[in-house]
């Protein structure tokens, strides 16, 4: 990072002439080699865990004595019941599947290899014995014969806890899992601290399971709405701002009104007809509706106040959205960029989770205090999971940075091509080609810097969670302050990185040089950055709010038939979070396009003045936008001499 702090080099970069798209050279090659070596290390961890037999233990499962189900096993010295032939016993069965170790997050129960999972509930030991005789699947300990299930005094210890819940094998992982997951409510209760009533938690979980089809349908609705909004942005960008404003107002008012109407309706309903057992549930429903309605009202009021303050600057955003809309018309594949990024992230996360599971089952067999077998890694290799965690952060940030560089390269190509008919057939693929050939090292370096900030913040967050309730007020304040500062630093670096990638796409310079150049340009145009980013980001935020409100309102109407309103909270939270995530993924691409366009525009106005040989690259609509911005700022009393001097290249 030292190379990025030189004032003299920054001054030189401000004087250096930018030559967009003229020269191409590989940047930050040492960082590319370092990233490749790091990925080789990640592959070594996966290969090591598979080579030590962890893959077989993970997929096929193993019992509490170290035997892998579905195969012959070798005898482990000093461990009884090891070395058994489980060729016919392919499934792992837990004697007490609902006994969860909340600290270590695993099932705290004896595990056995069985021939079949009990598909129906077994209420007595006689049922367990009958199941073993009919299916050849013994559910009690290996030391107990099926004929002794009902007569042995050890049956209460060696046999499963009654009643045995109906279970089914997990696909590909050969574990018998209870069909009814309500027994895991205790684990969820430990994670959700605000729920004090067990019955409420059970109702929440049952609400999710009952309405899973509606939840899935609403998630798909949010995806469709996001894609429709992207199409609208492309073709009617001039009126989009006003459409978004009106729809958000109607959506917020509609959602709030419906909630108050349901509350009033529920309150007026006669309570004399309610049976005593349901009276408490009815009171919980009424209280839940009141909380929902008040929260929606507060959110609507705050939203209206923000829109009232921003109303005079809305007109300035229309022209900016229009230019960005032209980019999407010429580069339609930008709309699908979130899909490729999400697909790449999912593939990597699946690989990472599978390797993590491999690591959890690798190592040598060790007998614990209960006499059962656990597999643990000893020596320096036990710290491999730290390397694996760093890989999760760095490679995830690398994939996101590749998306930023791809978008930046495509938009830069569009902006600095004077005749749009000469654009490449697929600017997105051309940008990907340049990224792979020249700039992977720059992306690796930028993502590594974010990783260096993110890891300490995550460590501090973990320490804070572990010390919660134990540390004094001063230590708590210091921890929260450090976490907040690191979060702010991460956001600033993310923004600077994105602009550095744009500078790299323009001039093909290394990361440090590009970051310095971008920083100088942003500082010189601080007022423009503040105005454009504030209004533009706010309007994109309204788009996200519109999608969330529309999906949430549809959820309220679909869930209205479910009179137990308390169970609404979890399905609606899941749906609204997913809707916001989808909207953010799509509209973040639009936000990237706006930011890249602005940096290109700032460079264009700095090094070109419209004279012969130094013609502007920018669109005429963007020139009008800047001129209107200057006039509006003067009328508001915020223009001044500095603003006129800043906009001087535009009016020559």
ZAMARGU-4260 file (C-alpha; in steps of 0.2 Angstrom, whole numbers, plus 5000, padded with zeros to 4 digits):
<rodrens>
0) 5000/5000/5000 | 5015/5011/5002 | 5016/5014/4983 | 4998/5022/4984 | 5003/5035/4996
5) 5016/5045/4986 | 5011/5063/4984 | 5023/5067/4970 | 5017/5052/4960 | 4999/5057/4963
10) 5004/5074/4956 | 5012/5066/4941 | 4997/5056/4937 | 4986/5071/4937 | 4997/5079/4924
15) 4999/5063/4914 | 4988/5062/4898 | 4975/5048/4898 | 4975/5038/4882 | 4959/5028/4884
20) 4959/5010/4875 | 4975/5014/4866 | 4988/5003/4875 | 4986/4986/4883 | 4998/4978/4895
25) 4998/4965/4909 | 4996/4973/4926 | 5001/4967/4943 | 5008/4950/4937 | 5016/4946/4954
30) 4999/4947/4962 | 4992/4936/4949 | 5005/4923/4953 | 5002/4925/4972 | 4983/4922/4969
35) 4987/4906/4958 | 4998/4899/4972 | 4985/4903/4985 | 4972/4894/4974 | 4984/4879/4973
40) 4985/4879/4992 | 4966/4878/4992 | 4966/4863/4980 | 4979/4855/4991 | 4967/4856/5006
45) 4953/4848/4997 | 4964/4835/4990 | 4972/4831/5007 | 4955/4829/5015 | 4949/4817/5001
50) 4965/4807/5001 | 4964/4804/5020 | 4947/4796/5018 | 4936/4811/5023 | 4926/4810/5007
55) 4920/4793/5011 | 4916/4797/5029 | 4906/4813/5023 | 4896/4805/5009 | 4893/4788/5016
60) 4893/4792/5035 | 4901/4783/5049 | 4895/4777/5066 | 4901/4781/5083 | 4914/4767/5083
65) 4923/4774/5067 | 4915/4762/5055 | 4910/4769/5038 | 4893/4764/5032 | 4891/4753/5016
70) 4908/4745/5016 | 4920/4734/5025 | 4930/4742/5039 | 4947/4739/5047 | 4949/4736/5066
75) 4954/4751/5076 | 4965/4747/5090 | 4957/4748/5107 | 4940/4753/5101 | 4926/4740/5103
80) 4913/4737/5089 | 4926/4744/5076 | 4931/4735/5060 | 4913/4729/5056 | 4906/4724/5039
85) 4893/4736/5035 | 4891/4732/5017 | 4872/4730/5019 | 4870/4744/5031 | 4871/4760/5021
90) 4862/4773/5032 | 4867/4782/5047 | 4854/4782/5061 | 4855/4792/5077 | 4847/4785/5093
95) 4841/4803/5098 | 4842/4814/5083 | 4834/4829/5092 | 4848/4829/5106 | 4858/4844/5099
100) 4875/4850/5105 | 4871/4869/5103 | 4889/4874/5107 | 4898/4862/5094 | 4882/4863/5083
105) 4881/4844/5080 | 4869/4830/5085 | 4874/4823/5102 | 4869/4805/5100 | 4875/4788/5097
110) 4876/4784/5078 | 4873/4767/5070 | 4874/4760/5053 | 4857/4753/5048 | 4850/4745/5033
115) 4834/4756/5031 | 4827/4772/5039 | 4811/4770/5049 | 4798/4778/5037 | 4784/4778/5050
120) 4784/4783/5068 | 4789/4769/5080 | 4780/4772/5097 | 4786/4756/5107 | 4800/4744/5108
125) 4789/4731/5100 | 4787/4742/5085 | 4806/4744/5084 | 4808/4725/5086 | 4795/4722/5072
130) 4803/4734/5061 | 4820/4725/5063 | 4812/4708/5059 | 4803/4714/5044 | 4816/4726/5036
135) 4832/4718/5043 | 4837/4735/5050 | 4842/4734/5068 | 4840/4751/5076 | 4847/4747/5093
140) 4866/4745/5098 | 4876/4731/5089 | 4878/4722/5106 | 4859/4719/5107 | 4850/4707/5096
145) 4832/4711/5089 | 4825/4697/5099 | 4831/4705/5115 | 4824/4723/5112 | 4808/4720/5123
150) 4816/4709/5136 | 4834/4716/5140 | 4836/4728/5154 | 4848/4738/5144 | 4836/4742/5130
155) 4832/4759/5138 | 4851/4764/5135 | 4855/4754/5119 | 4839/4757/5109 | 4833/4774/5102
160) 4823/4786/5112 | 4804/4783/5110 | 4794/4787/5101 | 4806/4785/5086 | 4801/4799/5073
165) 4798/4795/5055 | 4814/4798/5045 | 4820/4798/5027 | 4838/4797/5020 | 4846/4814/5015
170) 4850/4813/4997 | 4868/4809/4993 | 4873/4809/5011 | 4865/4793/5018 | 4859/4800/5035
175) 4842/4797/5042 | 4834/4814/5046 | 4817/4816/5054 | 4804/4821/5042 | 4796/4833/5055
180) 4810/4846/5059 | 4801/4853/5074 | 4813/4844/5085 | 4826/4856/5079 | 4816/4871/5086
185) 4827/4871/5101 | 4843/4874/5090 | 4834/4888/5081 | 4828/4895/5098 | 4846/4896/5104
190) 4850/4907/5089 | 4834/4918/5090 | 4836/4926/5107 | 4821/4937/5106 | 4809/4923/5106
195) 4805/4918/5124 | 4789/4907/5121 | 4793/4890/5114 | 4775/4889/5107 | 4778/4905/5097
200) 4794/4898/5090 | 4785/4881/5085 | 4772/4891/5077 | 4784/4902/5067 | 4793/4886/5061
205) 4777/4878/5056 | 4771/4894/5047 | 4787/4893/5036 | 4784/4874/5032 | 4765/4877/5029
210) 4768/4892/5018 | 4784/4886/5009 | 4775/4886/4992 | 4769/4904/4994 | 4787/4909/5000
215) 4795/4901/4984 | 4782/4909/4973 | 4785/4927/4981 | 4804/4924/4979 | 4801/4921/4960
220) 4789/4936/4960 | 4804/4947/4967 | 4815/4940/4953 | 4802/4944/4939 | 4799/4962/4946
225) 4818/4965/4947 | 4820/4960/4928 | 4805/4971/4923 | 4812/4986/4932 | 4828/4983/4923
230) 4819/4983/4906 | 4809/4999/4912 | 4826/5007/4916 | 4832/5004/4898 | 4817/5011/4888
235) 4808/5024/4899 | 4822/5031/4909 | 4816/5049/4907 | 4800/5045/4917 | 4807/5032/4928
240) 4811/5043/4942 | 4793/5050/4944 | 4786/5032/4941 | 4797/5025/4955 | 4792/5040/4966
245) 4773/5038/4964 | 4774/5019/4965 | 4784/5019/4981 | 4772/5031/4989 | 4757/5021/4984
250) 4766/5005/4989 | 4770/5012/5006 | 4753/5019/5009 | 4745/5003/5003 | 4755/4991/5014
255) 4752/5002/5029 | 4734/5004/5026 | 4731/4986/5024 | 4740/4982/5040 | 4729/4995/5050
260) 4714/4988/5041 | 4718/4970/5047 | 4722/4976/5064 | 4705/4985/5065 | 4696/4970/5058
265) 4704/4959/5071 | 4701/4970/5085 | 4682/4972/5081 | 4680/4953/5080 | 4670/4946/5094
270) 4680/4937/5107 | 4665/4928/5115 | 4666/4915/5102 | 4684/4911/5104 | 4688/4896/5115
275) 4699/4899/5130 | 4713/4889/5123 | 4714/4901/5108 | 4712/4917/5117 | 4730/4919/5120
280) 4734/4916/5102 | 4721/4929/5097 | 4729/4942/5108 | 4747/4937/5101 | 4739/4940/5084
285) 4732/4957/5088 | 4749/4962/5096 | 4758/4956/5081 | 4747/4966/5069 | 4749/4982/5079
290) 4768/4980/5079 | 4768/4977/5060 | 4756/4992/5057 | 4766/5004/5068 | 4783/4999/5060
295) 4776/5002/5043 | 4769/5019/5048 | 4786/5024/5055 | 4795/5018/5039 | 4782/5027/5028
300) 4784/5044/5037 | 4803/5043/5036 | 4802/5039/5018 | 4791/5054/5014 | 4802/5065/5024
305) 4818/5060/5014 | 4808/5061/4997 | 4802/5079/5003 | 4821/5084/5005 | 4827/5077/4989
310) 4812/5082/4978 | 4822/5097/4970 | 4836/5086/4965 | 4825/5073/4957 | 4825/5082/4940
315) 4844/5081/4939 | 4844/5062/4940 | 4833/5060/4925 | 4846/5064/4912 | 4859/5053/4921
320) 4847/5038/4921 | 4844/5042/4902 | 4862/5040/4898 | 4864/5024/4908 | 4848/5018/4900
325) 4857/5020/4883 | 4871/5010/4889 | 4859/4995/4893 | 4852/4997/4876 | 4869/4995/4867
330) 4875/4982/4880 | 4860/4971/4884 | 4870/4957/4891 | 4874/4969/4906 | 4857/4964/4913
335) 4862/4946/4915 | 4879/4950/4923 | 4872/4946/4941 | 4867/4929/4935 | 4884/4924/4930
340) 4892/4932/4946 | 4879/4923/4957 | 4882/4907/4948 | 4901/4908/4950 | 4899/4912/4968
345) 4887/4898/4971 | 4899/4886/4963 | 4913/4892/4974 | 4903/4892/4990 | 4897/4874/4986
350) 4915/4869/4984 | 4920/4878/4999 | 4907/4870/5010 | 4910/4853/5004 | 4929/4855/5007
355) 4925/4862/5025 | 4914/4846/5028 | 4928/4835/5022 | 4940/4844/5034 | 4927/4841/5048
360) 4928/4822/5045 | 4947/4820/5041 | 4961/4816/5053 | 4965/4801/5064 | 4952/4792/5074
365) 4953/4797/5093 | 4942/4790/5107 | 4933/4803/5117 | 4927/4803/5135 | 4911/4793/5131
370) 4921/4779/5122 | 4916/4784/5105 | 4926/4789/5090 | 4930/4806/5083 | 4941/4811/5069
375) 4954/4825/5073 | 4969/4833/5064 | 4984/4835/5074 | 5000/4845/5072 | 5001/4860/5060
380) 4988/4853/5048 | 4975/4857/5061 | 4976/4875/5056 | 4971/4872/5038 | 4954/4878/5041
385) 4961/4896/5044 | 4968/4896/5027 | 4952/4889/5021 | 4942/4904/5029 | 4954/4917/5021
390) 4951/4908/5004 | 4932/4910/5006 | 4934/4929/5008 | 4948/4932/4996 | 4941/4922/4982
395) 4923/4928/4985 | 4929/4946/4984 | 4939/4941/4968 | 4924/4935/4959 | 4914/4951/4964
400) 4929/4962/4958 | 4929/4952/4941 | 4911/4958/4939 | 4916/4976/4943 | 4931/4975/4931
405) 4920/4967/4917 | 4906/4980/4919 | 4919/4994/4919 | 4928/4988/4904 | 4912/4986/4894
410) 4905/5004/4899 | 4922/5012/4896 | 4922/5004/4878 | 4905/5011/4875 | 4909/5029/4882
415) 4926/5031/4873 | 4920/5024/4856 | 4914/5040/4846 | 4904/5030/4833 | 4893/5018/4842
420) 4892/5008/4826 | 4910/5003/4829 | 4907/4995/4845 | 4912/4976/4847 | 4899/4964/4843
425) 4898/4959/4861 | 4907/4972/4872 | 4904/4961/4888 | 4914/4947/4881 | 4927/4958/4874
430) 4929/4965/4892 | 4930/4948/4899 | 4944/4944/4887 | 4954/4959/4892 | 4951/4955/4910
435) 4958/4937/4908 | 4972/4942/4897 | 4978/4958/4906 | 4970/4963/4922 | 4968/4947/4933
440) 4983/4953/4944 | 4975/4970/4947 | 4958/4961/4952 | 4968/4950/4964 | 4977/4964/4972
445) 4961/4975/4974 | 4951/4960/4982 | 4966/4956/4993 | 4966/4973/5001 | 4947/4971/5005
450) 4951/4954/5013 | 4964/4962/5024 | 4951/4974/5031 | 4937/4962/5032 | 4946/4948/5041
455) 4950/4959/5057 | 4933/4966/5057 | 4926/4948/5057 | 4938/4943/5071 | 4932/4958/5081
460) 4914/4954/5078 | 4917/4936/5084 | 4926/4942/5100 | 4912/4954/5103 | 4899/4940/5102
465) 4909/4928/5113 | 4911/4942/5126 | 4894/4948/5126 | 4888/4951/5143 | 4905/4948/5151
470) 4915/4964/5145 | 4913/4980/5154 | 4906/4996/5145 | 4922/5003/5140 | 4928/4987/5132
475) 4911/4986/5123 | 4912/5003/5117 | 4930/5001/5110 | 4926/4985/5101 | 4910/4993/5093
480) 4920/5008/5088 | 4934/4997/5080 | 4921/4987/5071 | 4912/5003/5064 | 4929/5011/5059
485) 4934/4995/5049 | 4917/4994/5041 | 4918/5012/5035 | 4936/5009/5029 | 4930/4994/5019
490) 4916/5003/5011 | 4928/5017/5006 | 4940/5005/4999 | 4926/4996/4990 | 4921/5012/4981
495) 4939/5017/4978 | 4943/5000/4971 | 4928/5001/4959 | 4935/5017/4952 | 4952/5010/4951
500) 4946/4996/4940 | 4938/5009/4929 | 4955/5018/4928 | 4963/5002/4924 | 4950/4998/4910
505) 4954/5015/4902 | 4973/5016/4903 | 4978/4998/4907 | 4989/5004/4922 | 4992/4994/4938
510) 4981/4994/4953 | 4991/5007/4963 | 4993/5019/4949 | 4974/5017/4944 | 4969/5020/4962
515) 4979/5036/4963 | 4973/5042/4947 | 4955/5039/4951 | 4957/5046/4969 | 4963/5063/4961
520) 4949/5063/4949 | 4936/5060/4962 | 4944/5074/4974 | 4944/5086/4960 | 4925/5083/4956
525) 4920/5081/4975 | 4904/5091/4972 | 4899/5082/4957 | 4902/5065/4966 | 4891/5071/4981
530) 4877/5077/4970 | 4876/5063/4957 | 4879/5049/4969 | 4867/5055/4982 | 4852/5057/4971
535) 4856/5042/4960 | 4859/5030/4974 | 4843/5037/4982 | 4833/5033/4967 | 4840/5016/4965
540) 4836/5013/4983 | 4818/5018/4979 | 4818/5005/4966 | 4824/4992/4979 | 4810/4998/4991
545) 4797/4997/4977 | 4802/4978/4974 | 4802/4974/4993 | 4785/4983/4996 | 4777/4975/4981
550) 4783/4958/4986 | 4778/4961/5004 | 4761/4967/4999 | 4758/4952/4989 | 4764/4941/5003
555) 4751/4950/5015 | 4737/4947/5003 | 4742/4929/5000 | 4744/4925/5019 | 4728/4934/5024
560) 4719/4917/5024 | 4731/4911/5038 | 4722/4919/5053 | 4736/4915/5065 | 4745/4932/5061
565) 4760/4928/5072 | 4766/4916/5060 | 4767/4929/5046 | 4783/4936/5053 | 4796/4923/5048
570) 4789/4920/5030 | 4788/4939/5027 | 4805/4942/5033 | 4812/4928/5022 | 4803/4934/5007
575) 4807/4953/5010 | 4825/4949/5013 | 4826/4938/4997 | 4817/4952/4987 | 4829/4965/4993
580) 4844/4954/4989 | 4838/4951/4971 | 4834/4969/4969 | 4851/4974/4975 | 4860/4962/4964
585) 4851/4969/4948 | 4851/4987/4953 | 4869/4987/4959 | 4874/4984/4941 | 4865/5000/4936
590) 4874/5009/4950 | 4890/5002/4943 | 4886/5009/4926 | 4882/5026/4933 | 4898/5027/4943
595) 4909/5021/4928 | 4900/5034/4917 | 4903/5048/4929 | 4922/5044/4931 | 4923/5043/4912
600) 4914/5059/4910 | 4926/5068/4923 | 4941/5062/4914 | 4933/5068/4897 | 4930/5085/4904
605) 4947/5086/4912 | 4957/5082/4896 | 4946/5088/4882 | 4938/5105/4879 | 4928/5102/4863
610) 4942/5110/4852 | 4948/5102/4836 | 4959/5087/4841 | 4952/5087/4859 | 4933/5083/4855
615) 4922/5077/4869 | 4918/5059/4870 | 4902/5061/4880 | 4884/5060/4875 | 4875/5077/4872
620) 4862/5072/4885 | 4876/5071/4898 | 4882/5088/4893 | 4864/5095/4896 | 4863/5086/4913
625) 4879/5095/4919 | 4873/5112/4913 | 4856/5109/4921 | 4865/5104/4937 | 4875/5120/4937
630) 4860/5131/4935 | 4850/5122/4948 | 4864/5123/4961 | 4866/5142/4957 | 4847/5144/4960
635) 4848/5135/4976 | 4862/5146/4982 | 4875/5132/4982 | 4884/5136/4965 | 4896/5149/4968
640) 4912/5153/4958 | 4920/5136/4962 | 4905/5127/4953 | 4906/5138/4938 | 4925/5135/4937
645) 4922/5116/4938 | 4910/5116/4924 | 4919/5128/4913 | 4925/5114/4901 | 4907/5110/4897
650) 4902/5128/4892 | 4916/5132/4880
</rodrens>
